């Protein structure tokens, strides 16, 4: 009897392992499809090189930022590949932080990105998170052990808007995408802040960018980014902070960032991440 129990147990284990491998292959194929779609959606960029003489009409802190983080004559970024590590939590109420590693592909001529993250869970398990914004469509997909999809959503207007907000905020990691010729409109607020507005495929979002005296973006803020809370979308104040600027491919980018949601007057950070590596392709 014991022999047959061992055999049955072995069959179950092997079957489960095969199912996981097949599921992982399926999810990897899904990620490759997203990458292909993102790259194919890019339009030829007519923006040309960075020209400091064209910055004079921008709000002073914005012009100071571009002069600090870019170099005159720099070609715009066409592809950014950013490796990240950090911690996150699933909501402002969650007490447990989970470690993650992520590969982010950004294609500024497509105004799009794919965030492919592995989030650690207890007892050696993990979930794979695929967040993307392509051709005006935001999407999110979560799979256990990178094999079994447990959540997937795409194309909801609130999700599209939230994803575009994220793209605009993360422009500090590929800063030529924040230039006016990339479609970003800048409106002055004061000597240390300006409002950035971006429209893509019928969706318009705005973020307040906050700058220090030397020209670094130290934070972003909006009083109305869409997020999902208790199963429903609602607009909630959202804020991020950036620091530790370093030179990468001739640009200064922050190597640390964090973002969170407000509940009342209290900011609850839900994501903290470090840039491990940043590689770029520039317009030729």
TIGU-738680 format. One line per 8 residues: number of its first residue (from 0); their letters; for each residue x, y, z of N, C-alpha, C. Coordinates in steps of 0.1 Angstrom, whole numbers. Layout:
<recs>
NUM = A = X Y Z X Y Z X Y Z | ...
</recs>
This chain:
<recs>
0 = XXXXXXXX = 8 -12 0 0 0 0 9 13 0 | 19 13 9 28 24 9 35 27 -4 | 38 16 -11 45 18 -24 36 25 -34 | 23 22 -34 14 28 -43 11 43 -39 | 11 46 -27 10 59 -22 22 68 -27 | 33 62 -26 45 69 -31 45 72 -45 | 40 62 -53 39 63 -67 29 74 -71 | 17 73 -64 7 83 -67 12 97 -64
8 = XXXXXXXX = 19 99 -52 24 112 -49 34 117 -59 | 42 108 -64 52 111 -74 45 116 -87 | 35 109 -91 27 113 -103 21 127 -101 | 16 129 -89 10 143 -87 20 154 -88 | 32 151 -82 42 161 -82 47 164 -96 | 50 153 -103 54 155 -117 44 162 -126 | 31 158 -124 21 165 -131 20 180 -128 | 21 183 -115 21 197 -111 33 205 -117
16 = XXXXXXXX = 44 198 -117 56 205 -122 55 207 -137 | 49 198 -144 47 200 -159 37 211 -161 | 27 211 -153 17 222 -155 23 235 -152 | 31 236 -142 38 249 -139 47 253 -151 | 55 244 -156 64 247 -167 56 251 -179 | 45 244 -182 37 248 -194 31 262 -191 | 26 265 -179 21 278 -176 31 289 -177 | 43 286 -172 54 296 -173 57 299 -188
24 = XXXXXXXX = 57 289 -196 60 290 -210 49 299 -217 | 37 297 -213 26 305 -218 27 320 -214 | 30 322 -201 31 335 -196 44 342 -202 | 54 335 -204 66 341 -211 63 345 -225 | 55 337 -232 51 340 -245 42 352 -245 | 33 354 -235 25 365 -234 33 378 -232 | 44 377 -224 53 389 -222 60 392 -235 | 64 382 -243 71 385 -255 62 391 -265
32 = XXXXXXXX = 49 387 -265 39 393 -274 37 408 -271 | 37 411 -258 35 425 -253 47 433 -258 | 59 428 -256 71 435 -261 71 438 -276 | 67 428 -284 66 429 -298 56 440 -302 | 45 440 -295 34 449 -298 39 463 -295 | 45 465 -283 50 478 -279 60 484 -289 | 70 476 -293 80 480 -302 74 484 -316 | 65 476 -320 58 478 -333 49 490 -333
40 = XXXXXXXX = 44 494 -322 35 506 -321 43 519 -322 | 56 519 -321 64 531 -321 63 538 -335 | 61 551 -335 62 559 -347 76 564 -349 | 80 566 -362 93 573 -364 94 586 -356 | 104 589 -349 105 601 -341 111 612 -349 | 104 623 -351 109 635 -358 115 645 -349 | 117 642 -336 121 652 -327 135 658 -328 | 144 650 -333 157 656 -334 165 658 -321
48 = XXXXXXXX = 176 663 -322 185 665 -311 180 675 -301 | 184 674 -288 181 684 -278 188 697 -281 | 180 708 -281 186 721 -284 183 730 -273 | 193 734 -265 191 743 -254 185 756 -257 | 188 761 -269 183 774 -273 167 774 -274 | 161 762 -275 147 761 -276 140 760 -263 | 148 761 -252 142 759 -239 138 772 -232 | 141 783 -238 139 796 -232 125 800 -229
56 = XXXXXXXX = 115 794 -236 101 797 -234 95 788 -224 | 102 778 -218 97 769 -208 97 777 -195 | 89 772 -185 90 778 -171 104 776 -166 | 109 786 -159 123 785 -155 128 772 -148 | 120 766 -139 125 754 -133 126 742 -142 | 117 742 -153 117 732 -163 129 733 -172 | 132 746 -176 144 748 -184 157 744 -177 | 157 748 -164 168 745 -155 170 730 -154
64 = XXXXXXXX = 159 723 -153 159 708 -152 166 702 -164 | 161 706 -176 166 700 -188 181 703 -190 | 185 715 -187 199 719 -188 208 711 -179 | 202 707 -168 210 700 -158 211 685 -161 | 200 679 -166 200 664 -168 203 660 -182 | 202 669 -191 205 666 -205 218 673 -210 | 222 670 -221 233 678 -227 229 683 -241 | 234 695 -244 230 701 -257 234 692 -269
72 = XXXXXXXX = 225 689 -278 228 681 -289 225 666 -287 | 221 662 -275 218 648 -272 206 643 -281 | 208 631 -286 197 625 -293 186 620 -284 | 174 620 -287 163 615 -278 163 600 -277 | 159 596 -265 158 581 -262 147 575 -270 | 150 564 -277 140 556 -284 136 544 -277 | 145 538 -269 142 526 -261 150 527 -248 | 143 525 -237 150 524 -224 147 510 -218
80 = XXXXXXXX = 158 504 -213 157 491 -205 162 493 -191 | 153 493 -182 156 496 -168 154 484 -159 | 164 480 -152 163 469 -142 162 476 -128 | 152 471 -121 149 476 -108 148 466 -97 | 150 470 -84 148 462 -73 142 470 -62 | 134 464 -53 128 472 -42 118 464 -35 | 109 472 -28 98 466 -20 85 473 -24 | 74 465 -22 61 471 -25 51 465 -15
88 = XXXXXXXX = 39 471 -14 28 465 -7 16 467 -16 | 6 458 -14 -5 458 -23 -16 469 -21 | -15 475 -9 -25 486 -6 -19 494 5 | -26 506 8 -21 514 19 -24 508 32 | -33 498 32 -37 492 45 -28 479 48 | -21 475 38 -13 462 40 0 466 48 | 2 457 58 14 459 66 27 452 61 | 24 441 53 36 434 48 41 440 35
96 = XXXXXXXX = 55 441 35 62 446 23 68 434 16 | 67 433 3 73 422 -5 84 427 -14 | 95 420 -14 106 423 -23 102 420 -38 | 107 428 -47 105 426 -61 118 429 -69 | 119 423 -80 128 427 -91 120 429 -103 | 125 438 -112 116 441 -124 125 445 -135 | 121 442 -147 126 447 -159 116 456 -166 | 120 468 -169 110 477 -175 115 481 -189
104 = XXXXXXXX = 107 479 -199 110 484 -212 101 496 -215 | 107 507 -219 100 519 -223 103 523 -237 | 93 526 -245 95 530 -259 89 544 -260 | 96 555 -258 90 568 -258 84 572 -271 | 89 568 -283 82 571 -296 68 565 -296 | 66 554 -288 52 548 -287 44 553 -275 | 50 562 -267 44 566 -254 39 553 -247 | 48 543 -245 44 531 -239 55 524 -231
112 = XXXXXXXX = 51 514 -223 60 507 -215 54 493 -211 | 64 485 -207 60 472 -201 69 470 -188 | 62 468 -177 69 465 -164 67 451 -161 | 77 443 -161 77 429 -159 84 426 -146 | 76 423 -135 81 422 -122 79 408 -116 | 88 404 -108 87 392 -100 86 396 -85 | 75 393 -79 72 398 -65 73 386 -56 | 82 386 -46 84 374 -37 72 373 -27
120 = XXXXXXXX = 69 360 -25 58 357 -15 64 347 -5 | 57 344 6 63 335 16 65 321 10 | 73 313 17 76 299 14 82 297 0 | 90 307 -5 96 305 -18 88 307 -30 | 75 312 -29 67 314 -40 68 328 -45 | 61 331 -56 62 345 -61 50 347 -71 | 47 359 -74 38 363 -85 45 371 -95 | 41 369 -107 46 377 -118 36 388 -122
128 = XXXXXXXX = 41 400 -123 32 412 -126 36 418 -139 | 27 419 -148 29 425 -161 20 437 -162 | 26 449 -161 18 461 -162 23 468 -175 | 14 473 -183 18 479 -196 8 490 -200 | 14 498 -209 6 509 -216 10 509 -230 | 1 506 -239 5 505 -253 -7 510 -262 | -4 520 -271 -14 525 -280 -27 530 -272 | -24 536 -261 -35 542 -253 -42 532 -244
136 = XXXXXXXX = -38 520 -243 -45 510 -235 -36 505 -224 | -41 507 -212 -34 502 -200 -38 488 -197 | -29 480 -192 -33 466 -188 -25 461 -177 | -30 452 -169 -23 446 -158 -26 431 -158 | -16 423 -155 -18 408 -154 -10 403 -143 | -15 394 -135 -8 388 -123 -9 373 -125 | 2 366 -123 2 352 -124 10 346 -112 | 5 335 -106 12 329 -95 23 320 -101
144 = XXXXXXXX = 35 320 -95 46 313 -100 49 315 -114 | 45 327 -119 47 330 -133 40 320 -143 | 30 314 -137 24 303 -145 9 303 -146 | 2 307 -135 -12 307 -135 -18 321 -133 | -24 326 -143 -30 339 -143 -42 340 -133 | -41 349 -123 -52 350 -113 -59 364 -114 | -53 373 -122 -60 386 -124 -55 392 -138 | -64 397 -145 -61 403 -158 -71 414 -161
152 = XXXXXXXX = -67 425 -166 -76 436 -169 -69 445 -180 | -77 450 -189 -71 459 -199 -82 468 -205 | -78 480 -209 -86 489 -217 -97 496 -209 | -98 495 -196 -107 503 -188 -102 517 -188 | -111 527 -191 -106 541 -192 -98 545 -179 | -103 541 -167 -96 545 -155 -82 539 -155 | -80 527 -160 -67 520 -160 -58 527 -170 | -64 531 -182 -56 538 -192 -51 551 -186
160 = XXXXXXXX = -59 558 -179 -55 571 -174 -44 569 -163 | -46 559 -154 -36 557 -144 -23 553 -150 | -23 545 -160 -10 540 -167 -3 552 -173 | -11 561 -180 -5 572 -186 1 582 -175 | -6 583 -164 0 591 -153 14 585 -149 | 14 572 -148 27 565 -144 38 568 -154 | 34 567 -167 44 569 -178 50 583 -176 | 41 593 -174 46 607 -173 55 609 -161
168 = XXXXXXXX = 51 603 -150 59 604 -138 73 598 -139 | 73 586 -146 86 579 -148 94 585 -159 | 90 595 -165 98 602 -175 111 607 -170 | 113 608 -157 126 612 -151 136 602 -154 | 132 589 -158 142 579 -161 145 578 -176 | 138 586 -184 141 587 -198 137 601 -202 | 145 611 -197 140 625 -197 138 632 -210 | 143 627 -221 140 634 -234 125 632 -237
176 = XXXXXXXX = 119 623 -231 104 621 -233 96 632 -226 | 102 640 -218 95 651 -211 96 664 -218 | 104 664 -229 106 676 -237 93 680 -244 | 91 693 -247 79 697 -254 77 690 -268 | 88 687 -275 87 681 -288 82 666 -287 | 82 661 -274 77 647 -272 62 648 -268 | 57 660 -268 42 661 -266 38 666 -252 | 48 669 -243 45 674 -230 44 689 -230
184 = XXXXXXXX = 32 694 -225 30 708 -223 33 712 -209 | 41 723 -207 45 727 -194 39 740 -190 | 33 741 -179 26 753 -174 33 757 -161 | 37 770 -159 43 774 -147 34 774 -135 | 40 771 -123 33 771 -110 41 781 -102 | 53 779 -99 62 788 -91 76 785 -95 | 86 791 -87 100 789 -91 105 775 -89 | 97 767 -82 102 753 -79 92 743 -84
192 = XXXXXXXX = 82 746 -92 72 737 -96 66 741 -110 | 62 731 -117 55 733 -130 46 721 -133 | 35 724 -140 26 714 -144 29 708 -157 | 30 695 -158 32 688 -171 19 681 -175 | 15 683 -188 3 677 -193 6 669 -206 | 1 657 -206 4 648 -217 -10 642 -222 | -12 643 -235 -24 636 -241 -19 625 -251 | -26 614 -249 -22 602 -258 -35 594 -261
200 = XXXXXXXX = -38 593 -273 -50 584 -277 -63 588 -270 | -65 601 -269 -77 606 -263 -77 607 -248 | -66 603 -241 -65 604 -227 -56 615 -223 | -59 624 -214 -51 635 -209 -49 634 -195 | -36 635 -191 -32 635 -176 -23 647 -174 | -23 651 -161 -14 662 -157 -7 658 -144 | 5 663 -142 13 660 -130 20 673 -126 | 21 676 -113 29 687 -109 43 681 -106
208 = XXXXXXXX = 53 687 -113 67 683 -110 73 693 -101 | 81 688 -91 87 697 -82 102 696 -83 | 109 707 -83 123 708 -86 131 714 -74 | 144 710 -72 152 717 -63 160 728 -70 | 169 734 -63 176 746 -68 186 742 -79 | 191 730 -79 201 726 -89 194 720 -102 | 181 718 -102 174 714 -114 170 700 -114 | 170 693 -102 166 679 -102 151 679 -99
216 = XXXXXXXX = 144 669 -105 130 666 -101 131 659 -88 | 125 664 -77 125 658 -64 112 651 -61 | 102 655 -68 89 649 -66 78 652 -77 | 68 644 -76 56 646 -85 44 645 -77 | 33 651 -81 20 651 -74 8 654 -83 | -2 646 -80 -15 649 -86 -26 647 -76 | -36 655 -76 -47 652 -67 -58 643 -72 | -55 637 -84 -65 628 -90 -60 618 -99
224 = XXXXXXXX = -52 609 -95 -48 597 -103 -58 586 -100 | -62 579 -110 -71 567 -108 -63 556 -102 | -69 550 -92 -63 538 -86 -75 529 -82 | -72 516 -80 -82 506 -76 -82 504 -61 | -92 506 -54 -93 505 -40 -106 497 -37 | -104 486 -30 -115 477 -26 -123 473 -38 | -117 471 -49 -123 466 -61 -129 477 -70 | -129 489 -66 -134 500 -74 -124 511 -77
232 = XXXXXXXX = -125 517 -89 -116 527 -93 -121 541 -87 | -112 548 -82 -115 562 -78 -102 571 -80 | -105 584 -81 -94 593 -82 -89 597 -68 | -76 596 -66 -71 598 -53 -57 606 -54 | -54 615 -45 -41 621 -46 -30 611 -45 | -20 614 -54 -9 604 -56 4 612 -56 | 15 608 -50 27 615 -49 39 606 -50 | 50 611 -55 62 604 -56 74 613 -53
240 = XXXXXXXX = 85 606 -49 98 613 -46 109 606 -53 | 119 614 -57 131 609 -64 144 615 -58 | 154 607 -59 167 612 -53 179 603 -59 | 191 607 -55 203 599 -59 205 600 -74 | 206 612 -80 208 613 -94 222 609 -98 | 223 601 -109 236 597 -114 235 598 -129 | 247 599 -135 248 600 -150 247 586 -156 | 238 585 -166 236 573 -173 234 577 -188
248 = XXXXXXXX = 243 572 -197 242 575 -211 240 590 -214 | 248 598 -207 248 612 -209 236 619 -203 | 228 613 -195 217 619 -189 218 617 -174 | 213 626 -166 212 625 -151 198 619 -148 | 198 608 -141 185 602 -137 185 598 -123 | 174 598 -116 174 594 -102 175 579 -101 | 183 574 -92 185 560 -90 175 554 -79 | 168 563 -73 158 559 -63 145 566 -64
256 = XXXXXXXX = 134 559 -63 121 565 -63 111 558 -54 | 101 565 -50 90 560 -42 77 567 -45 | 66 560 -44 53 566 -47 43 561 -37 | 33 568 -35 22 564 -26 9 572 -28 | -1 568 -21 -14 574 -21 -17 581 -8 | -25 592 -10 -30 599 2 -43 593 7 | -44 592 20 -56 590 27 -58 602 36 | -68 610 33 -68 623 40 -56 631 38
264 = XXXXXXXX = -50 635 49 -37 643 48 -25 635 49 | -26 622 50 -15 613 52 -11 606 39 | 2 607 36 8 600 24 12 586 28 | 7 575 22 11 562 25 19 557 13 | 32 555 15 41 550 4 38 535 2 | 37 531 -11 33 517 -14 44 511 -23 | 53 519 -28 64 513 -37 77 521 -35 | 88 513 -33 101 519 -32 110 511 -41
272 = XXXXXXXX = 117 518 -50 125 511 -59 138 518 -62 | 148 509 -65 162 514 -69 164 510 -84 | 170 519 -92 174 515 -105 188 507 -104 | 188 495 -108 200 487 -108 209 490 -120 | 202 489 -132 209 493 -144 199 500 -153 | 205 509 -162 196 516 -172 204 516 -185 | 199 510 -195 205 510 -208 195 517 -218 | 201 524 -228 193 532 -237 197 531 -251
280 = XXXX = 187 531 -260 190 533 -274 185 547 -278 | 194 554 -285 191 568 -289 187 569 -303 | 180 579 -307 177 582 -321 189 584 -329 | 190 578 -341 202 579 -349 200 590 -360
</recs>
